[in-house]
Amino acid sequence: MYALVDANNFYVSCERLFRPELNTRPVVVLSNNDGCAISRSNEAKALGIKMGVPYFQIKALVEQHHIAIFSSNYTLYADISARIMNNLARFSPEVEVYSIDECFLGLTGISNVSNYAQTLRSTVVRNTGIPVSVGIAPTKTLAKLANKLAKKSPSGICVFQSEEEITSALSNFPIGDLWGIGRAYHKKLALENVFTAAQLRAQSPAWVKHMLTIQGLRLYHELWGRPCIPLKEVLDRKQGICTSRSFGKLTNKLEELIEATTAYTSRLAEKLRADKSCATLLHVQLLTNRFRHDLPQYNPYVSLPLAHPISNTPDLIKAAIGGVKALYSPRYQYSKVMVMATGLIPEQEVQLHLFSPWNGPKNNAVSTLMDRLNTHYGSGTIRMASEGYKKHWAMKRENVSPNYTTAWDDILRVG
């Protein structure tokens, strides 16, 4: 048996955790640059606010119904997520963290899974304050489906233990909501009059493989209760790491592009070191706003082979800034910089050139010290000078909440 534990309206739940007065008010969390809705409370959903709707389209609704609006605060969400996953790891040695708010558990050897689910759910809610739903079934696909039904249940739990329960659940479950069925497959199946999960399961294996390839065949067997998708307890090594965010305003100033590139590359370097990887290739791209048809478009891209596999901040920034300067043209208004590292290798497998003038050990020591200071005193305490200070280009975060759990200055004070 497998369990899927999913935090309900996760980003909204994180914001409400420290603002209990919002528990009955509609709440919406916006994407980067306060662009569109990416998390909605049940009250906000009831008002008709759809996932992904641009913020400017719902401003009148926000004012009319006094909807609480938050800019996304991924530092807070990541820390709360880690606390949830740490609690879940106490319940099973088989754990797959599927996303920031979802986790699969293997329940091998558990006899009474219903009681187990109740204990698991109450423990997570008590220890973290975040409400979760639990779906349990013989396969991961069915557990995902059970979790969707659990969200509609007052208990927050749904368990499939018999074939009758599975058949009943599949009979009216929309094929487009099934795990692994994207828009293209949804349209393809609709043309074949397959609209529910039960109708898909009723087809022959050969037909399913023809329509949905081998991945779809695995899904088909999973719907019949035959496990075909194992838990990923060890994550695959990353093929690349990317940092990119839209600016708060358009800019054609080279100095602002350099500041943004420095900030994004610094974050990229931190991710590389956390992953214990080094990059051999760095990609830099400048982007204009493709939605501004009144402005000329320009999206140049450059790949920069690195002389040595590196993860230290100074060397990566030097390469990235060189790329930006080569791409820059003052004729265009830029909306974003993208920096991506590929050709990743484990840091313990790095081979150096015998006669190269590389200053790696010194720069590695600087980067390690920066990581330690920023971990201790807060992110961004120590940064490269070329990142600038005022950051007029920075993305909009007009309604961001404090980092209640990761910054000393933001800890709630009582009394």
C-alpha positions in Angstrom: 0.0 0.0 0.0 1.0 3.6 -0.7 0.0 6.8 0.9 0.1 10.3 -0.6 0.1 13.1 1.8 -0.7 16.5 0.4 -0.8 19.8 2.2 -4.1 21.6 1.6 -3.8 25.0 -0.3 -0.2 24.9 1.0 1.0 28.4 0.4 -2.2 29.9 1.8 -2.0 27.5 4.8 1.6 28.8 5.5 0.4 32.4 5.5 -2.6 31.6 7.8 -0.3 29.7 10.2 1.0 33.0 11.6 -2.2 35.0 10.9 -5.0 33.0 12.5 -7.4 35.9 12.0 -7.4 35.0 8.3 -8.7 31.5 8.9 -12.2 32.4 7.7 -11.3 35.1 5.2 -10.6 34.4 1.5 -6.8 34.4 0.9 -4.9 34.4 -2.4 -1.1 34.0 -2.8 0.4 35.5 -6.0 3.3 34.3 -8.2 6.6 36.1 -8.7 6.2 39.8 -9.5 2.7 39.6 -8.0 1.5 38.3 -11.4 -1.2 35.7 -11.0 -2.9 33.5 -8.4 -1.0 30.3 -7.5 -2.7 29.3 -4.3 -6.3 30.0 -3.1 -8.2 29.3 0.1 -11.5 27.5 -0.2 -13.2 30.8 0.4 -11.4 32.4 -2.5 -12.3 29.4 -4.8 -15.9 29.8 -3.8 -15.8 33.4 -5.1 -14.8 32.1 -8.5 -11.1 32.9 -8.5 -9.4 30.5 -10.8 -5.8 29.1 -10.6 -3.5 31.2 -12.7 -5.8 34.2 -13.1 -3.8 37.5 -13.5 -4.0 39.7 -10.4 -5.2 42.8 -12.3 -8.3 40.9 -13.4 -9.4 40.2 -9.8 -8.6 43.5 -8.2 -12.2 44.6 -8.1 -13.2 41.2 -6.5 -10.4 41.6 -4.0 -11.6 45.0 -2.8 -15.3 43.9 -2.8 -14.8 40.8 -0.7 -11.8 42.0 1.4 -9.6 39.2 0.1 -6.2 38.9 1.8 -3.4 39.1 -0.8 0.1 37.8 -0.3 3.2 37.9 -2.5 4.8 34.5 -2.7 7.4 33.8 0.1 9.3 30.7 -0.9 11.7 31.0 1.9 8.9 30.5 4.4 7.2 27.8 2.3 10.4 25.8 1.9 11.0 25.8 5.6 7.5 24.7 6.5 7.7 22.0 3.8 10.9 20.6 5.4 9.1 20.5 8.8 6.2 18.5 7.3 8.5 16.1 5.5 10.5 15.5 8.7 7.3 14.6 10.5 6.2 12.2 7.7 9.6 10.5 7.7 8.8 9.3 11.2 6.0 7.2 9.9 7.7 5.2 7.2 11.3 4.3 6.1 10.1 4.5 2.5 9.7 8.2 1.6 9.5 10.0 -1.7 9.2 13.8 -1.5 7.3 14.4 -4.7 6.9 18.2 -4.5 7.1 21.1 -2.0 3.7 20.0 -0.6 3.3 16.3 -1.6 5.0 13.2 -0.3 4.5 9.5 -1.0 5.0 6.9 1.7 5.4 3.2 1.5 3.2 1.4 4.0 4.7 -2.1 3.8 3.8 -4.1 6.9 1.1 -1.7 8.1 -2.0 -3.8 9.0 -4.6 -1.1 9.9 -3.9 1.6 7.4 -7.0 3.7 8.3 -5.9 4.1 11.9 -2.4 4.8 10.7 -3.7 7.5 8.4 -5.6 9.2 11.2 -2.5 9.2 13.5 -0.3 10.4 10.7 -2.6 13.3 9.8 -3.3 14.4 13.4 0.5 14.3 14.1 1.4 16.5 11.2 -1.4 19.0 11.9 -0.4 19.1 15.6 3.3 19.5 15.0 3.2 21.9 12.0 -0.2 23.6 12.1 -0.7 22.7 8.4 -3.8 20.8 7.4 -3.1 17.8 5.1 -5.1 15.2 3.2 -4.1 11.5 3.1 -4.9 9.1 0.2 -4.1 5.4 0.6 -4.3 2.8 -2.1 -2.4 -0.2 -3.6 -0.6 1.9 -6.2 0.8 5.4 -6.4 -1.7 6.4 -9.1 -4.6 5.2 -7.1 -3.1 6.9 -4.0 -3.0 10.2 -5.9 -6.6 9.7 -6.9 -7.6 8.8 -3.3 -5.9 12.0 -2.1 -8.1 14.1 -4.5 -11.2 12.5 -2.9 -9.8 13.0 0.6 -9.7 16.7 0.1 -13.5 16.7 -0.3 -13.9 14.5 2.8 -14.5 16.0 6.2 -12.0 13.5 7.7 -9.3 14.5 5.1 -8.6 10.8 4.6 -9.6 8.3 1.8 -8.5 4.7 1.7 -9.0 2.2 -1.1 -8.8 -1.3 0.4 -11.2 -3.3 -1.9 -11.8 -3.6 -5.6 -15.4 -2.3 -5.0 -14.1 0.9 -3.5 -11.7 1.4 -6.4 -14.3 0.7 -9.1 -16.8 3.1 -7.5 -14.2 5.9 -7.3 -13.1 5.5 -10.9 -16.6 5.4 -12.3 -17.0 9.2 -12.2 -13.4 10.4 -11.9 -12.6 12.8 -14.9 -9.8 11.5 -17.1 -8.3 14.9 -17.2 -7.7 14.9 -13.4 -5.9 11.6 -13.5 -2.2 11.6 -12.6 -0.1 11.4 -15.8 -2.9 12.6 -18.2 -1.9 15.9 -19.6 -3.8 18.2 -21.9 -2.7 16.5 -25.1 -3.6 13.0 -23.9 -6.9 14.4 -22.5 -7.9 15.7 -25.9 -6.7 12.5 -27.6 -8.8 10.3 -25.3 -11.8 12.5 -25.6 -11.8 11.9 -29.3 -12.1 8.2 -28.5 -15.0 8.8 -26.1 -12.9 8.1 -23.0 -13.9 10.6 -20.4 -13.5 8.8 -17.0 -10.8 6.7 -15.4 -13.1 3.7 -15.4 -13.5 4.0 -19.2 -9.7 4.0 -19.6 -9.4 1.0 -17.4 -12.0 -0.8 -19.5 -9.8 -0.7 -22.6 -7.3 -3.4 -23.6 -3.6 -3.1 -22.7 -2.7 -3.0 -26.4 -5.1 -0.1 -27.1 -3.8 1.9 -24.1 -0.1 1.3 -25.1 -0.9 2.4 -28.7 -2.7 5.6 -27.5 -0.6 6.5 -24.5 2.8 4.7 -25.0 4.5 2.6 -22.3 3.9 5.3 -19.7 0.2 5.1 -20.3 0.4 1.3 -20.0 2.0 1.6 -16.6 -0.8 4.0 -15.6 -3.4 1.5 -16.9 -1.9 -1.3 -14.7 -1.7 1.0 -11.7 -5.5 1.6 -12.1 -6.0 -2.1 -11.8 -4.0 -2.1 -8.5 -0.8 -3.5 -10.0 2.2 -1.4 -8.8 4.3 -0.3 -11.8 5.7 3.0 -10.5 8.1 2.5 -7.6 9.0 5.0 -4.9 12.0 7.2 -5.7 13.7 7.2 -2.4 16.9 8.5 -4.0 16.5 11.4 -6.3 18.2 11.4 -9.7 21.2 13.6 -10.1 20.2 17.0 -11.6 21.1 17.6 -15.2 21.0 21.4 -14.8 20.2 24.2 -12.4 18.5 27.4 -13.5 17.7 30.7 -11.9 15.5 33.3 -13.6 13.0 35.8 -12.4 11.2 38.7 -14.1 12.2 42.2 -13.2 9.8 44.5 -11.4 10.1 46.9 -14.3 11.5 46.9 -17.8 15.1 48.1 -18.1 17.7 48.8 -20.8 20.5 49.8 -18.3 23.5 47.5 -18.5 24.4 48.2 -14.8 21.0 46.9 -13.7 21.3 43.8 -15.9 24.7 43.1 -14.3 23.2 43.5 -10.8 20.4 41.1 -11.6 22.8 38.6 -13.2 25.1 38.8 -10.2 22.1 38.1 -7.8 20.8 35.2 -9.9 24.3 33.6 -10.4 25.0 33.9 -6.7 21.9 31.9 -6.0 22.8 29.4 -8.7 26.2 28.9 -7.1 24.6 28.3 -3.7 22.3 25.6 -5.3 25.3 24.0 -7.0 27.2 23.8 -3.7 24.2 22.5 -1.8 23.9 19.8 -4.5 27.7 19.1 -4.2 28.0 19.6 -7.9 30.2 21.6 -10.3 29.2 23.0 -13.6 31.2 22.8 -16.9 28.8 24.9 -19.0 27.1 28.2 -18.2 24.2 29.6 -20.2 23.0 33.2 -20.1 20.0 34.7 -21.8 18.4 38.2 -21.9 14.7 38.3 -22.5 12.3 41.1 -23.5 8.6 41.0 -22.6 6.9 38.9 -25.3 3.5 40.3 -24.3 4.5 43.9 -25.2 3.8 43.9 -28.9 4.5 47.6 -29.0 8.2 47.0 -28.2 10.9 45.3 -30.3 11.7 41.8 -29.3 15.2 40.4 -28.6 16.0 37.2 -26.7 19.8 36.6 -27.3 21.4 33.5 -25.7 25.0 32.4 -25.2 26.6 29.2 -23.9 29.9 29.7 -22.1 32.2 26.6 -21.7 34.0 26.9 -18.3 37.7 26.2 -18.2 37.2 24.1 -15.1 34.3 22.5 -13.4 33.3 25.1 -10.8 30.7 25.9 -8.2 32.3 29.0 -6.6 30.5 32.3 -6.7 33.2 34.7 -8.0 34.2 32.6 -11.0 30.6 31.9 -12.1 29.7 35.6 -11.7 32.7 36.6 -13.8 31.6 34.3 -16.6 27.9 35.3 -16.4 28.7 39.0 -16.5 30.9 38.4 -19.5 28.0 36.7 -21.3 25.6 39.6 -20.5 28.0 42.2 -21.8 28.4 40.2 -25.0 24.6 40.0 -25.5 23.6 43.5 -24.4 22.1 46.0 -26.7 20.7 49.4 -25.4 18.0 49.4 -28.0 15.8 46.9 -26.1 13.8 46.9 -22.9 14.6 43.7 -21.0 12.2 42.0 -18.6 14.3 39.0 -17.4 17.7 37.5 -17.2 18.2 33.7 -17.2 21.3 31.9 -15.9 21.6 28.1 -16.2 24.4 25.7 -15.3 24.6 22.4 -17.1 27.2 19.6 -17.6 27.0 19.0 -13.9 29.5 16.5 -12.3 30.0 15.6 -8.6 32.5 17.9 -6.9 34.6 14.9 -5.8 35.1 13.8 -9.4 36.5 17.2 -10.6 39.7 16.8 -12.6 42.0 19.9 -13.0 44.5 21.0 -15.6 48.1 20.5 -14.5 49.4 23.9 -15.9 46.2 26.0 -15.6 46.4 29.3 -13.7 43.1 28.6 -11.9 42.5 30.3 -8.6 39.9 27.8 -7.5 40.9 26.9 -3.9 40.9 30.6 -2.9 37.5 31.3 -4.5 36.1 28.1 -3.1 37.1 29.2 0.4 35.4 32.6 -0.1 32.2 30.9 -1.3 32.2 28.5 1.6 32.6 31.3 4.1 29.8 33.3 2.4 27.5 30.3 2.7 28.3 29.9 6.4 27.7 33.6 7.2 24.5 33.7 5.2 23.2 30.6 6.9 24.0 32.0 10.3 22.9 35.6 9.9 20.3 35.3 7.1 20.3 35.1 3.3 21.9 38.0 1.6 23.9 39.2 4.6 27.1 38.8 2.6 26.9 39.3 -1.1 29.1 40.3 -4.1 29.4 44.1 -4.6 28.3 43.8 -8.2 24.9 42.8 -7.0 24.2 46.4 -6.0 22.2 47.7 -3.1 19.0 49.5 -4.2 18.0 47.0 -6.8 15.5 49.0 -8.8 15.1 46.0 -11.1 14.0 43.7 -8.3 10.7 41.9 -8.8 7.5 43.2 -7.1 6.8 41.8 -3.7 4.4 44.4 -2.3 2.5 42.0 0.0 5.3 39.6 1.1 5.0 38.2 4.6 7.9 38.0 7.1 10.2 35.0 7.3 8.7 33.9 10.6 10.8 30.8 10.9 14.1 31.6 9.3 14.9 35.3 10.3 15.5 36.4 13.9 14.1 39.8 13.2 10.8 38.3 11.9 10.1 36.0 14.8 6.7 36.9 16.3 6.7 38.7 19.6 4.1 37.9 22.2 3.1 40.4 24.9 
